[in-house]
């Protein structure tokens, strides 16, 4: 194990001096997370979403009738009435509705309650509520409405797209480890290293540790910046770290698998990039899981990206700690084990060549 730490320290020093490592591992994911979060946070609805409410013969019913069920909003919103606030909140927690609109008593008004499972729908509903309030407050003879400003529970897309963008770029950071082995084999450096009493396992482990450290720093940077800029929480810190570490292992395994069967550095880069973007598109990194059709959501949950994002939304929506995300954590770790197992024959073959 000591040899692995020595290799990791040498590799880490080399990577830290490389500006491209910081750009790919930290700057790019932070910048993209901010851009996507800002973009999705202000987007109007172009989709269908279910909204829960409790009829009140007052402002809520007026909002439902004049905004959600207005002919101009046909096909966008489906208003679902519930008998009690508790029933509406239970439906929101279960994912049966994307958001809630409810009466606020002091001062009288509307509350839009978002779900971390469907932040885009929540943001769109909030925009609709604000537009309704502006029209209602300007309406002549509407004393109740002119004294009923809309209050919106804050939160939004950053809690989802922050980790989504961090996970996308971690593939490129982690791919540096197996790609470095390919380069050292081509240059003959690996053969000289192995001529000493150094095992292949120690070399691979050392390079993987260095790449994982940089990848983890990048994810922590995205976590910190998005939380600071948008004032949102990714969830219980210990549980968040557990998800990040599990995904790091899965991404490292997938990157190693791609590079193990590559014949050159360029081919390895192409394979890792292709796999990263396919998993991102299928796994929900660009489209919120809660806004996907059921069939596509099932496909997304068959990827480590989808499982990790599902765990993050569970933490944000329901709270709790590691105990609430055991199932997705185990699924992500299973991806890691499977990918490393499949890469082992390829690594042995090209190292021996």
C-alpha positions in Angstrom: 0.0 0.0 0.0 2.9 2.3 0.7 4.0 2.1 -3.0 0.4 3.0 -4.1 0.6 6.2 -1.9 4.0 7.1 -3.4 2.7 6.7 -6.9 -0.4 8.7 -6.0 1.7 11.5 -4.6 3.9 11.6 -7.7 0.8 11.6 -10.0 -1.0 14.2 -8.0 2.0 16.6 -8.1 2.1 16.2 -11.8 -1.6 16.8 -12.2 -1.8 19.8 -9.9 0.9 21.5 -12.1 -1.3 20.9 -15.2 -3.7 23.8 -15.8 -5.9 21.6 -17.9 -6.6 19.4 -14.9 -8.0 22.3 -13.0 -10.0 23.6 -15.9 -11.6 20.2 -16.6 -11.9 19.1 -13.0 -13.0 22.3 -11.3 -13.5 25.4 -13.4 -15.6 23.8 -16.2 -18.1 21.9 -14.0 -18.6 24.9 -11.7 -19.2 27.2 -14.6 -21.5 24.8 -16.4 -23.5 24.1 -13.2 -24.0 27.8 -12.7 -25.0 28.4 -16.3 -27.5 25.5 -16.4 -29.0 26.3 -13.0 -29.6 29.9 -14.0 -31.0 28.9 -17.3 -33.4 26.3 -16.0 -34.3 28.3 -12.9 -36.0 31.0 -15.0 -37.6 28.9 -17.8 -41.3 29.0 -18.4 -43.3 25.8 -18.6 -43.2 24.0 -21.9 -44.3 20.7 -20.5 -47.1 19.1 -18.5 -47.1 19.0 -14.7 -49.6 18.0 -12.0 -50.2 20.6 -9.3 -51.9 19.8 -6.0 -54.1 22.2 -4.1 -56.8 22.3 -1.3 -60.0 24.1 -2.4 -60.7 27.1 -0.3 -63.4 29.1 -2.0 -60.9 31.9 -2.1 -57.6 32.9 -3.6 -56.4 29.3 -4.3 -59.6 28.5 -6.2 -59.3 31.8 -8.1 -55.7 31.0 -9.0 -56.6 27.4 -10.2 -59.6 28.6 -12.3 -58.0 31.7 -13.8 -54.4 30.5 -14.2 -53.9 26.8 -14.1 -57.2 25.9 -15.9 -57.2 28.9 -18.2 -57.6 28.0 -21.9 -54.2 29.5 -22.7 -52.6 26.9 -20.3 -54.4 23.9 -21.7 -52.1 20.9 -21.7 -49.6 22.5 -19.4 -51.1 22.2 -15.9 -53.3 19.5 -14.3 -54.8 20.8 -11.1 -55.5 18.0 -8.6 -57.6 18.9 -5.5 -57.0 17.3 -2.1 -59.2 17.2 0.9 -56.5 18.3 3.4 -53.1 20.0 3.4 -51.6 16.8 4.9 -52.9 14.8 1.9 -51.5 17.3 -0.6 -48.1 17.3 1.1 -48.1 13.5 1.2 -48.7 13.5 -2.6 -45.9 15.9 -3.1 -43.5 13.8 -1.1 -44.5 10.7 -3.0 -44.0 12.4 -6.4 -47.7 12.2 -7.3 -47.7 16.0 -8.0 -44.8 18.2 -9.1 -45.7 21.1 -6.8 -48.4 22.5 -4.5 -50.2 25.8 -4.3 -51.8 26.6 -1.0 -53.3 29.5 0.9 -51.1 31.5 3.3 -52.8 33.0 6.3 -50.5 35.7 7.6 -50.5 37.8 5.6 -53.1 36.3 3.2 -51.7 35.1 0.0 -50.4 32.1 -1.9 -47.5 29.7 -1.2 -46.0 27.7 -4.0 -44.3 24.6 -2.6 -41.7 23.1 -4.8 -40.4 19.5 -4.9 -36.7 18.9 -5.4 -37.8 15.9 -7.6 -39.2 18.3 -10.2 -37.5 21.7 -9.8 -38.3 22.9 -13.3 -42.0 22.4 -12.7 -41.8 24.2 -9.4 -40.0 27.2 -11.0 -42.6 27.4 -13.8 -45.5 27.3 -11.3 -43.8 30.0 -9.3 -43.5 32.2 -12.4 -47.2 31.5 -13.2 -48.1 32.5 -9.6 -46.2 35.7 -9.8 -47.8 36.6 -13.1 -51.2 35.9 -11.7 -50.5 38.1 -8.6 -49.4 40.9 -10.8 -52.6 40.8 -12.8 -54.8 40.3 -9.8 -53.2 43.1 -7.8 -53.8 45.5 -10.7 -57.4 44.4 -11.1 -59.9 47.1 -10.1 -62.2 46.3 -7.2 -60.2 43.3 -6.1 -59.4 44.3 -2.6 -58.6 40.7 -1.4 -56.1 40.3 -4.2 -54.5 43.7 -3.9 -53.6 42.7 -0.3 -52.5 39.2 -1.2 -48.9 39.2 -2.5 -47.6 35.8 -3.6 -44.9 34.3 -1.5 -42.8 31.5 -3.1 -40.8 29.0 -1.2 -37.2 29.3 -2.5 -35.1 26.6 -3.9 -34.8 25.5 -7.5 -32.8 23.8 -10.2 -29.4 24.4 -8.6 -29.9 21.6 -6.1 -30.4 19.2 -9.0 -28.1 20.5 -11.8 -25.2 21.2 -9.4 -24.5 17.5 -8.8 -25.6 16.7 -12.3 -22.8 18.8 -13.9 -20.3 17.7 -11.3 -20.9 14.1 -12.2 -20.6 14.7 -15.9 -17.1 16.2 -15.6 -15.8 13.8 -13.1 -15.5 11.2 -15.9 -12.9 13.3 -17.7 -10.9 13.8 -14.5 -10.9 10.1 -13.6 -10.0 9.0 -17.1 -6.6 10.5 -16.6 -5.5 7.5 -14.5 -6.0 4.7 -17.0 -5.0 7.1 -19.9 -1.7 7.8 -18.1 -1.0 4.0 -17.9 -1.6 3.8 -21.7 0.9 6.6 -22.2 3.5 5.1 -19.9 3.1 1.8 -21.7 3.7 3.4 -25.1 6.7 5.4 -23.8 8.2 2.3 -22.0 8.0 4.0 -18.6 5.7 1.4 -17.2 8.0 -1.4 -18.1 10.9 0.3 -16.3 8.7 0.9 -13.2 7.6 -2.8 -13.1 11.2 -3.9 -13.4 11.5 -2.8 -9.8 9.7 -4.7 -7.1 6.5 -2.7 -7.8 3.2 -4.6 -8.6 0.8 -3.5 -11.3 -2.0 -3.2 -8.6 0.1 -0.6 -6.7 0.7 1.4 -9.9 -3.0 1.3 -10.9 -4.2 2.1 -7.4 -1.8 5.0 -7.0 -2.9 6.6 -10.2 -6.5 6.0 -9.4 -6.1 7.6 -6.0 -4.6 10.8 -7.5 -7.4 11.1 -10.1 -10.1 10.4 -7.5 -8.7 13.1 -5.2 -8.9 15.7 -8.0 -12.3 14.5 -9.0 -13.5 14.8 -5.4 -12.1 18.3 -5.1 -14.0 19.3 -8.3 -17.3 17.9 -6.9 -16.8 19.7 -3.6 -16.2 22.9 -5.5 -19.5 22.6 -7.4 -21.3 21.7 -4.1 -19.8 24.8 -2.3 -20.3 27.3 -5.1 -23.9 26.3 -6.0 -24.9 26.2 -2.4 -23.4 29.7 -1.8 -24.7 31.3 -5.0 -28.3 29.9 -4.9 -28.7 29.3 -1.2 -29.8 25.7 -1.7 -28.8 22.6 0.2 -27.9 19.3 -1.5 -28.9 17.5 1.7 -27.3 15.9 4.7 -23.6 16.5 4.3 -22.5 13.0 5.3 -25.0 11.4 2.9 -23.9 13.8 0.1 -20.3 12.7 0.6 -21.3 9.1 0.6 -23.1 9.6 -2.8 -20.1 11.5 -4.2 -17.6 8.8 -3.2 -19.8 6.0 -4.5 -20.2 7.8 -7.8 -16.5 8.4 -8.0 -15.9 4.7 -7.7 -18.5 3.9 -10.4 -17.1 6.6 -12.8 -13.5 5.4 -12.1 -14.6 1.8 -13.0 -16.3 2.9 -16.2 -13.4 5.1 -17.3 -11.0 2.2 -16.5 -13.2 -0.2 -18.5 -13.1 2.1 -21.5 -9.4 2.7 -21.4 -8.6 -1.0 -20.7 -9.7 -2.0 -24.2 -8.4 1.1 -26.0 -5.4 0.9 -28.3 -4.2 4.5 -27.9 -4.5 7.6 -25.8 -6.7 9.2 -28.5 -9.1 6.2 -28.6 -9.3 6.2 -24.8 -10.3 9.9 -24.8 -12.9 9.3 -27.4 -14.4 6.3 -25.6 -14.6 8.0 -22.2 -16.1 11.2 -23.8 -18.7 9.2 -25.6 -19.7 7.1 -22.6 -19.8 10.2 -20.3 -22.2 12.0 -22.6 -24.4 9.0 -23.3 -24.7 8.3 -19.6 -25.4 12.0 -19.0 -28.1 12.2 -21.6 -29.8 8.9 -20.6 -29.2 9.3 -16.9 -30.9 12.6 -16.3 -28.0 15.1 -16.1 -29.7 17.4 -18.6 -33.4 16.6 -18.0 -34.7 16.3 -14.4 -35.7 12.8 -13.5 -39.0 13.9 -12.1 -39.9 15.6 -15.4 -39.2 12.5 -17.5 -41.9 10.2 -18.8 -42.1 7.0 -16.7 -40.4 4.8 -19.3 -37.4 7.1 -19.7 -37.1 7.5 -16.0 -36.8 3.7 -15.7 -34.0 3.8 -18.2 -32.3 6.6 -16.3 -32.4 4.6 -13.1 -30.5 1.9 -14.8 -27.4 4.1 -14.9 -25.1 5.2 -12.1 -25.9 8.9 -13.0 -29.6 8.3 -12.6 -29.2 6.5 -9.3 -27.0 9.2 -7.9 -29.4 11.9 -9.0 -32.3 10.0 -7.5 -30.4 9.8 -4.2 -29.7 13.6 -4.3 -33.4 14.4 -5.0 -34.4 12.0 -2.2 -32.2 13.9 0.2 -33.4 17.3 -0.9 -37.1 16.3 -1.0 -37.4 14.1 2.0 -34.4 15.0 4.2 -32.9 12.2 6.3 -29.4 10.8 6.1 -27.6 7.8 4.6 -30.3 5.4 5.8 -32.7 7.0 3.3 -30.5 6.4 0.3 -29.1 2.9 1.0 -30.7 1.4 -2.1 -29.3 3.8 -4.7 -25.9 3.7 -2.9 -25.7 0.0 -3.2 -26.8 0.2 -6.9 -24.0 2.7 -7.7 -21.4 0.6 -5.9 -22.6 -2.5 -7.9 -21.9 -0.5 -11.1 -18.4 0.2 -9.8 -17.7 -3.5 -8.9 -19.0 -4.7 -12.3 -17.0 -2.1 -14.3 -13.7 -2.9 -12.5 -14.3 -6.6 -12.8 -14.8 -6.3 -16.6 -11.8 -4.1 -17.0 -9.3 -6.5 -15.3 -8.8 -8.8 -18.3 -8.1 -5.9 -20.6 -5.7 -4.3 -18.2 -3.7 -7.5 -17.8 -3.6 -8.0 -21.6 -2.3 -4.6 -22.6 0.2 -4.4 -19.7 1.7 -7.7 -20.7 1.9 -6.7 -24.3 
